[in-house]
Amino acid sequence: MKLQVAIDRVPLDRAVDIAHSLDGKVDIIELGTSIVKDYGLEALKQMDFHLEKSELLIDLKTIDEGEYEFKKGFETSADILTVMGSSSNGTLNQTYQIAQDVKKDIFVDLMEINDDRLNSMPELPNAIFGLHHSKDSVESFDAVDTIKQFNDQHPQISRLAVAGGIDIDQAKKIAEQGIADIIIVGGKITGTSDPVSAAQKFMEAIK
């Protein structure tokens, strides 16, 4: 199992510091959508986000203009870009093909996606699919049960990530469950006074 750490709602120079402090200590470092919207892809191209050991995910949340946004996104040092599952099949096909062409990864965000929409998506065999509980949602979220139900209904999806307020105890349970490939943690690591120490505790919990 991999640990993905999301960096959000911080100044750009702080994001660079956090990313480099976690490089090699976690599997994937995410620059969240707030970073993209606050500073833009041109700024991310110019900043030193080149990582030596960890992969870099930039959370574009593309929903249209897929070819343009993914080509621009991969001009940065990103290894993985995100597209919304609610986008058109044309957008999903375009972004998937671009990722394949440059031998990088695509992450399909399944926020608010129902089974009918999921079943109507094109086949994207190498994509990462992300179960994503909305930050704005007032509903409770049991990650372990959600993963189990999703896997029962969609066993063909082999690369699964999960996000949504995951703490250490939930991380252990998800790892023991053995279905998801990636857990995504944000503020419980980057919002602490010592992100490296917090990340190490999560890594110990899932390995």
VMD Tcl script that draws the C-alpha trace (Angstrom):
set ca {
  {0.00 0.00 0.00}
  {1.11 3.54 -0.78}
  {0.71 6.72 1.23}
  {-0.22 9.88 -0.65}
  {0.13 13.14 1.27}
  {-1.92 16.13 0.10}
  {-0.52 19.64 0.48}
  {-3.27 22.26 0.43}
  {-4.01 25.84 1.41}
  {-0.42 26.90 2.17}
  {1.89 29.47 0.53}
  {3.81 28.13 -2.46}
  {7.22 28.30 -0.80}
  {5.82 26.36 2.16}
  {4.46 23.74 -0.25}
  {7.94 23.35 -1.74}
  {9.47 22.93 1.73}
  {6.90 20.30 2.76}
  {7.27 18.41 -0.53}
  {11.04 18.17 -0.23}
  {10.90 17.24 3.46}
  {8.60 14.32 2.58}
  {10.44 13.23 -0.57}
  {11.35 9.58 -0.15}
  {9.49 9.32 3.15}
  {6.08 8.86 1.52}
  {5.13 7.33 -1.82}
  {3.17 10.15 -3.48}
  {3.16 13.87 -2.76}
  {0.07 15.74 -3.91}
  {-0.20 19.41 -4.71}
  {-3.88 19.98 -3.98}
  {-6.36 21.89 -6.09}
  {-6.05 24.95 -3.86}
  {-2.35 25.20 -4.76}
  {-3.17 24.91 -8.47}
  {-5.89 27.57 -8.26}
  {-3.89 29.94 -6.08}
  {-0.72 29.86 -8.17}
  {-1.38 28.17 -11.53}
  {0.56 25.67 -13.58}
  {3.09 28.20 -14.83}
  {4.21 28.90 -11.26}
  {4.36 25.16 -10.52}
  {6.58 24.68 -13.60}
  {9.00 27.29 -12.34}
  {9.16 26.16 -8.71}
  {11.44 23.36 -7.56}
  {8.96 20.49 -7.24}
  {11.33 17.98 -8.82}
  {11.35 15.04 -6.43}
  {14.05 12.39 -6.29}
  {12.16 9.44 -4.81}
  {8.46 10.19 -4.36}
  {5.95 10.63 -7.18}
  {4.29 14.02 -7.65}
  {0.52 14.27 -8.18}
  {-1.03 17.57 -9.23}
  {-4.74 17.67 -8.48}
  {-6.04 19.48 -11.58}
  {-9.57 18.10 -11.23}
  {-9.96 18.46 -15.00}
  {-13.58 18.30 -16.09}
  {-13.35 19.73 -19.62}
  {-10.60 20.84 -22.03}
  {-8.96 17.53 -21.16}
  {-6.33 17.42 -23.89}
  {-5.18 21.00 -23.24}
  {-5.12 20.74 -19.45}
  {-3.29 17.41 -19.34}
  {-0.68 18.50 -21.87}
  {-0.07 21.63 -19.80}
  {-0.12 19.63 -16.58}
  {2.54 17.22 -17.77}
  {4.81 20.14 -18.70}
  {5.36 20.40 -14.95}
  {7.21 17.69 -13.03}
  {3.94 15.86 -12.32}
  {3.88 12.07 -12.52}
  {0.11 11.89 -11.98}
  {-2.76 14.23 -12.93}
  {-6.40 14.07 -11.90}
  {-9.61 14.17 -13.92}
  {-13.15 14.15 -12.56}
  {-15.17 11.02 -13.20}
  {-18.17 13.27 -13.86}
  {-16.51 14.69 -16.98}
  {-17.57 13.45 -20.42}
  {-16.32 10.17 -21.81}
  {-14.51 12.22 -24.43}
  {-12.56 14.03 -21.72}
  {-11.78 10.76 -19.95}
  {-10.54 9.18 -23.18}
  {-8.40 12.20 -24.09}
  {-6.76 12.55 -20.71}
  {-6.17 8.81 -20.41}
  {-4.49 8.66 -23.82}
  {-2.23 11.62 -23.06}
  {-1.11 10.00 -19.80}
  {-0.44 6.75 -21.64}
  {1.51 8.54 -24.38}
  {3.90 10.16 -21.90}
  {4.06 7.01 -19.73}
  {2.57 8.73 -16.72}
  {-0.51 8.15 -14.59}
  {-4.08 9.41 -14.52}
  {-6.20 9.56 -11.36}
  {-9.98 9.49 -11.89}
  {-11.73 11.27 -9.01}
  {-15.01 9.50 -8.22}
  {-16.48 12.19 -5.97}
  {-20.30 12.04 -6.13}
  {-20.17 9.33 -8.82}
  {-22.91 6.69 -8.75}
  {-22.81 3.18 -10.16}
  {-24.69 4.12 -13.33}
  {-22.08 6.72 -14.23}
  {-19.20 4.43 -13.31}
  {-20.59 1.63 -15.44}
  {-20.96 3.98 -18.42}
  {-17.33 5.15 -18.33}
  {-14.92 3.98 -21.02}
  {-12.46 1.27 -20.07}
  {-9.36 2.84 -18.51}
  {-7.39 -0.24 -17.43}
  {-4.27 1.53 -16.18}
  {-6.01 4.40 -14.40}
  {-6.06 4.99 -10.66}
  {-9.63 5.40 -9.39}
  {-10.13 7.49 -6.27}
  {-12.95 7.10 -3.75}
  {-13.14 10.68 -2.55}
  {-15.38 11.83 0.29}
  {-16.23 15.49 -0.21}
  {-14.65 17.90 2.28}
  {-17.91 19.87 2.28}
  {-20.12 16.85 2.92}
  {-21.92 16.62 6.26}
  {-22.45 12.88 5.87}
  {-20.29 10.42 7.78}
  {-17.76 8.35 5.86}
  {-16.65 4.84 6.78}
  {-13.70 4.25 4.48}
  {-13.38 0.52 5.23}
  {-17.04 -0.25 4.46}
  {-17.01 2.02 1.41}
  {-13.97 0.25 -0.02}
  {-15.53 -3.18 0.56}
  {-18.81 -2.23 -1.10}
  {-17.03 -0.63 -4.04}
  {-14.80 -3.65 -4.59}
  {-17.77 -6.01 -4.43}
  {-19.55 -4.01 -7.12}
  {-16.55 -3.15 -9.30}
  {-13.92 -5.91 -8.93}
  {-12.51 -5.04 -12.37}
  {-10.94 -1.86 -10.96}
  {-7.49 -2.88 -9.84}
  {-5.93 0.44 -8.77}
  {-7.97 2.04 -6.00}
  {-7.21 5.07 -3.82}
  {-9.28 6.43 -0.93}
  {-9.46 9.87 0.69}
  {-11.63 11.48 3.31}
  {-10.48 12.29 6.84}
  {-8.46 9.09 7.24}
  {-6.72 8.81 10.61}
  {-4.11 6.33 11.87}
  {-6.67 3.75 13.07}
  {-8.55 3.84 9.76}
  {-5.28 3.61 7.86}
  {-4.38 0.41 9.72}
  {-7.79 -1.11 8.99}
  {-7.61 -0.19 5.31}
  {-4.14 -1.74 5.05}
  {-5.33 -4.92 6.78}
  {-8.32 -5.07 4.43}
  {-5.93 -5.38 1.50}
  {-8.11 -3.87 -1.24}
  {-7.07 -0.24 -1.71}
  {-3.66 0.55 -3.17}
  {-3.35 4.13 -1.92}
  {-4.56 6.05 1.10}
  {-4.62 9.83 0.90}
  {-4.00 11.95 3.98}
  {-3.91 15.74 4.13}
  {-4.12 17.91 7.21}
  {-3.44 15.08 9.64}
  {0.09 15.18 8.25}
  {0.67 18.57 6.63}
  {-1.31 20.43 9.29}
  {0.90 19.21 12.11}
  {3.97 20.94 13.53}
  {6.13 18.03 12.29}
  {4.81 16.63 8.98}
  {7.75 14.23 8.62}
  {7.08 12.59 11.99}
  {3.34 12.41 11.29}
  {3.98 10.84 7.88}
  {6.32 8.26 9.39}
  {3.56 7.17 11.80}
  {1.15 6.68 8.91}
  {3.78 4.76 6.94}
  {4.37 2.47 9.91}
  {0.61 1.91 10.17}
  {0.16 0.77 6.57}
  {3.35 -1.15 5.80}
}
mol new
graphics top color blue
foreach p $ca { graphics top sphere $p radius 0.5 }
foreach p [lrange $ca 0 end-1] q [lrange $ca 1 end] { graphics top cylinder $p $q radius 0.2 }
display resetview
